[in-house]
């Protein structure tokens, strides 16, 4: 039986399949031994789940708990018209494929080597094995001629593996983190295999045109194929890679948020009331600065804390009427570099409060836990200045979320120029996070901007965020994927 024969019972029924490291739900084991499912957090879930529900698609991914083969049930789970196809990961898989190769090798390499990548052959071998497991699960889920959209750095080998299993499929791949400069990517011992894996797709998408250009160069250099040489545009002017009878297109598709939903939620009376309560709980300061991040070394949390500390020391921010709130979501807590980061950040917070706080009135309020969605929106509404200072970030959706929540045209955004969002939010106070004096100047300017200037900046950013929402992102990618290249 050849791939594409609709009578093969090993094929699935889904005409649209998303493949990601995680399912949009988490599996929980209850005390009585049964299993339950709860919605999991994450920007990717927010972006794609509505599309799948509308198209009655399937989602292939890991369920969020370590399972050995004897415990694993790979039967599809159907929730509200969405078919979930779980992929088994054992504790050893998680240690080698996820915490190892994905997050201690690829993550630092793709984020400009802020932390030195670790290269272990056994991690790579497990990455290959787990990617094959995802490809096989996807092959079983997809109907004849289905469209498959593979997501992110954990699954860069899946497109090639899936094409070998199911040449009838239309395959897209999108990278949600930055694609590194050529000279950094060339450090990877398995660089050729990664590029070949991605070239199994019909369309390879990045946030920025620069990432697409880097990939085209690497395809020429490592694979020896012909590629287009012109510049890649945003959602247009795709690059092309010639692979025999196939043409792989390469493009830039900046991801966004469900901005309309956030805008509406931020106008809710209860959310506005909670925002006022937050300011009261903080002591009704004149100015509230806010940081919202996963606790990750790429996010530049230490940069904003250092800048705020120096502004207090220099009297450019007043300790009696200015506070900084840092919400840090726990992340990769078993990885040593993240444990060290948490200790460093919490030591920094303690030092600043020890130096500048009064009894009962800290100048830095730090929470290391997840924050519910409506509570987070209330924090966005309450904050006068949003601090987004990553050393490197593929996009950074928090910056867009803050803007979407400010229908009052209040607030100011201090934004690292090394985020993908900086290319779109040009009216933010853009900073180089490595330039501490520049960060301090931008924070001071944001704190002291006049109301008219603030409204002008926020109005411009809101126009961009509301017009270019997550539906437009997904639609632009899928439209491009459905439109075959001209091979004449």
HUVEN-V216774 format. One record per pair of residues at least 12 apart in sequence whose ideal C-beta (glycine too) atoms are under 6 Angstrom apart, sorted by the first residue. I is the first residue (numbers start at 1). J is the second residue. D is the distance in whole Angstrom. If there is no record, write none. Layout:
i:I j:J d:D
i:I j:J d:D
This chain:
i:3 j:166 d:5
i:3 j:167 d:6
i:3 j:168 d:5
i:4 j:144 d:5
i:4 j:168 d:3
i:6 j:144 d:4
i:12 j:140 d:6
i:12 j:141 d:4
i:12 j:142 d:5
i:12 j:143 d:6
i:13 j:143 d:5
i:14 j:57 d:5
i:14 j:58 d:4
i:14 j:141 d:5
i:14 j:142 d:6
i:14 j:143 d:6
i:15 j:143 d:5
i:15 j:146 d:5
i:16 j:55 d:5
i:16 j:57 d:4
i:16 j:147 d:5
i:17 j:58 d:5
i:17 j:138 d:6
i:17 j:141 d:5
i:17 j:142 d:5
i:17 j:146 d:6
i:17 j:148 d:5
i:18 j:48 d:5
i:18 j:59 d:5
i:18 j:149 d:5
i:19 j:60 d:5
i:19 j:134 d:6
i:19 j:138 d:5
i:19 j:150 d:5
i:20 j:44 d:6
i:20 j:61 d:5
i:20 j:151 d:4
i:21 j:62 d:6
i:21 j:154 d:4
i:22 j:61 d:5
i:22 j:62 d:6
i:23 j:59 d:6
i:23 j:61 d:4
i:23 j:63 d:5
i:23 j:84 d:5
i:24 j:45 d:4
i:24 j:49 d:5
i:24 j:59 d:6
i:25 j:37 d:4
i:25 j:39 d:6
i:25 j:40 d:6
i:26 j:38 d:5
i:26 j:40 d:5
i:26 j:64 d:4
i:27 j:63 d:4
i:27 j:64 d:6
i:27 j:65 d:5
i:43 j:397 d:5
i:46 j:258 d:6
i:47 j:470 d:5
i:51 j:474 d:5
i:52 j:82 d:5
i:53 j:81 d:5
i:53 j:82 d:5
i:56 j:81 d:6
i:58 j:83 d:4
i:58 j:85 d:6
i:58 j:141 d:5
i:59 j:84 d:5
i:60 j:85 d:4
i:60 j:137 d:5
i:60 j:138 d:5
i:60 j:141 d:6
i:62 j:87 d:5
i:62 j:89 d:5
i:63 j:86 d:5
i:66 j:90 d:6
i:66 j:91 d:4
i:66 j:94 d:6
i:67 j:88 d:5
i:68 j:90 d:6
i:72 j:88 d:4
i:85 j:137 d:5
i:85 j:141 d:5
i:87 j:133 d:6
i:87 j:134 d:6
i:87 j:137 d:5
i:93 j:130 d:6
i:96 j:123 d:5
i:96 j:126 d:4
i:97 j:126 d:5
i:97 j:127 d:5
i:97 j:130 d:4
i:99 j:335 d:6
i:100 j:123 d:4
i:101 j:123 d:4
i:101 j:124 d:6
i:101 j:127 d:4
i:102 j:154 d:5
i:103 j:332 d:6
i:104 j:118 d:5
i:105 j:117 d:5
i:105 j:118 d:6
i:106 j:153 d:5
i:110 j:177 d:5
i:110 j:178 d:6
i:110 j:180 d:5
i:111 j:298 d:5
i:111 j:392 d:4
i:112 j:392 d:5
i:114 j:297 d:6
i:114 j:298 d:6
i:114 j:391 d:5
i:115 j:297 d:6
i:115 j:337 d:5
i:119 j:189 d:6
i:124 j:190 d:5
i:131 j:155 d:6
i:131 j:157 d:4
i:131 j:158 d:5
i:132 j:161 d:6
i:134 j:155 d:6
i:134 j:158 d:5
i:135 j:158 d:5
i:135 j:161 d:4
i:135 j:162 d:5
i:138 j:162 d:6
i:139 j:165 d:4
i:139 j:166 d:5
i:142 j:169 d:6
i:144 j:168 d:6
i:145 j:168 d:5
i:146 j:169 d:6
i:147 j:170 d:5
i:148 j:169 d:5
i:148 j:171 d:5
i:149 j:172 d:5
i:150 j:173 d:5
i:151 j:174 d:6
i:152 j:176 d:5
i:153 j:177 d:6
i:156 j:194 d:5
i:156 j:197 d:5
i:156 j:198 d:6
i:157 j:197 d:4
i:159 j:171 d:5
i:159 j:173 d:5
i:159 j:200 d:3
i:159 j:201 d:4
i:160 j:196 d:6
i:160 j:197 d:5
i:160 j:200 d:3
i:163 j:200 d:4
i:170 j:202 d:6
i:171 j:201 d:5
i:171 j:202 d:5
i:172 j:201 d:6
i:172 j:203 d:5
i:172 j:481 d:4
i:173 j:198 d:6
i:173 j:201 d:4
i:173 j:204 d:5
i:174 j:205 d:4
i:175 j:206 d:5
i:176 j:394 d:6
i:177 j:394 d:4
i:178 j:392 d:6
i:178 j:394 d:5
i:179 j:206 d:5
i:179 j:211 d:3
i:179 j:214 d:5
i:182 j:214 d:5
i:182 j:217 d:6
i:192 j:222 d:5
i:195 j:218 d:5
i:195 j:219 d:6
i:195 j:222 d:5
i:199 j:248 d:5
i:203 j:249 d:5
i:203 j:480 d:6
i:203 j:481 d:5
i:204 j:250 d:5
i:205 j:251 d:6
i:205 j:253 d:5
i:205 j:477 d:6
i:206 j:252 d:6
i:207 j:254 d:5
i:207 j:394 d:5
i:207 j:395 d:5
i:207 j:420 d:4
i:208 j:252 d:6
i:208 j:420 d:6
i:209 j:232 d:4
i:209 j:252 d:4
i:212 j:232 d:4
i:212 j:239 d:6
i:212 j:250 d:5
i:212 j:252 d:5
i:213 j:232 d:6
i:215 j:250 d:6
i:216 j:239 d:5
i:216 j:250 d:6
i:219 j:241 d:5
i:225 j:241 d:6
i:225 j:242 d:6
i:226 j:242 d:4
i:227 j:241 d:5
i:228 j:240 d:5
i:232 j:252 d:6
i:234 j:252 d:5
i:235 j:253 d:6
i:235 j:476 d:5
i:238 j:251 d:4
i:247 j:485 d:4
i:247 j:487 d:5
i:249 j:485 d:6
i:253 j:476 d:6
i:253 j:477 d:5
i:254 j:420 d:6
i:255 j:395 d:5
i:255 j:473 d:5
i:256 j:468 d:5
i:256 j:469 d:5
i:256 j:470 d:5
i:256 j:473 d:5
i:257 j:397 d:5
i:257 j:400 d:5
i:257 j:401 d:6
i:257 j:470 d:6
i:258 j:470 d:5
i:259 j:404 d:4
i:259 j:465 d:5
i:259 j:466 d:5
i:259 j:469 d:5
i:262 j:401 d:6
i:262 j:404 d:4
i:262 j:405 d:6
i:263 j:404 d:5
i:263 j:407 d:6
i:265 j:377 d:5
i:266 j:377 d:5
i:266 j:381 d:6
i:266 j:405 d:4
i:267 j:407 d:6
i:271 j:377 d:5
i:271 j:378 d:5
i:274 j:378 d:4
i:275 j:378 d:5
i:275 j:381 d:4
i:275 j:382 d:4
i:278 j:378 d:6
i:278 j:382 d:4
i:279 j:382 d:5
i:282 j:323 d:5
i:283 j:361 d:6
i:285 j:321 d:5
i:285 j:322 d:6
i:285 j:323 d:5
i:286 j:321 d:4
i:287 j:322 d:5
i:287 j:384 d:5
i:287 j:447 d:5
i:288 j:323 d:6
i:288 j:382 d:6
i:288 j:383 d:5
i:288 j:384 d:5
i:289 j:324 d:4
i:289 j:385 d:5
i:289 j:387 d:6
i:290 j:325 d:5
i:290 j:379 d:6
i:290 j:383 d:4
i:290 j:386 d:5
i:291 j:304 d:6
i:291 j:326 d:4
i:291 j:387 d:5
i:292 j:327 d:5
i:292 j:398 d:5
i:294 j:329 d:5
i:294 j:331 d:4
i:295 j:328 d:4
i:295 j:331 d:5
i:295 j:342 d:6
i:296 j:331 d:6
i:297 j:341 d:5
i:298 j:390 d:6
i:298 j:391 d:6
i:298 j:392 d:5
i:299 j:390 d:5
i:300 j:389 d:4
i:300 j:390 d:5
i:300 j:391 d:5
i:300 j:433 d:5
i:301 j:345 d:6
i:303 j:389 d:5
i:303 j:433 d:5
i:304 j:387 d:5
i:304 j:389 d:5
i:305 j:348 d:5
i:307 j:436 d:6
i:307 j:439 d:4
i:307 j:440 d:5
i:307 j:443 d:6
i:308 j:324 d:5
i:309 j:352 d:5
i:310 j:440 d:6
i:311 j:440 d:6
i:312 j:356 d:5
i:316 j:444 d:5
i:319 j:356 d:5
i:319 j:363 d:5
i:323 j:363 d:6
i:324 j:364 d:5
i:325 j:365 d:5
i:326 j:366 d:5
i:327 j:367 d:5
i:327 j:371 d:5
i:328 j:368 d:5
i:329 j:370 d:5
i:349 j:364 d:5
i:349 j:366 d:5
i:352 j:364 d:5
i:377 j:405 d:6
i:380 j:402 d:5
i:380 j:405 d:4
i:381 j:405 d:6
i:384 j:411 d:6
i:385 j:412 d:5
i:385 j:446 d:5
i:386 j:402 d:4
i:386 j:413 d:5
i:387 j:414 d:5
i:388 j:415 d:5
i:389 j:416 d:5
i:389 j:433 d:5
i:390 j:416 d:5
i:390 j:419 d:6
i:391 j:433 d:5
i:392 j:418 d:5
i:393 j:419 d:4
i:394 j:420 d:5
i:395 j:420 d:4
i:395 j:421 d:6
i:396 j:419 d:4
i:396 j:421 d:5
i:399 j:415 d:5
i:399 j:421 d:5
i:400 j:465 d:5
i:403 j:461 d:5
i:403 j:462 d:6
i:403 j:465 d:5
i:404 j:465 d:5
i:406 j:458 d:6
i:409 j:455 d:4
i:409 j:458 d:5
i:409 j:459 d:6
i:412 j:446 d:4
i:412 j:449 d:6
i:412 j:454 d:6
i:413 j:428 d:4
i:414 j:429 d:5
i:414 j:442 d:5
i:414 j:443 d:6
i:414 j:446 d:5
i:415 j:428 d:4
i:415 j:430 d:6
i:416 j:433 d:5
i:417 j:430 d:5
i:417 j:432 d:6
i:424 j:464 d:5
i:425 j:461 d:5
i:427 j:457 d:4
i:427 j:460 d:4
i:427 j:461 d:5
i:429 j:442 d:4
i:429 j:445 d:6
i:429 j:446 d:5
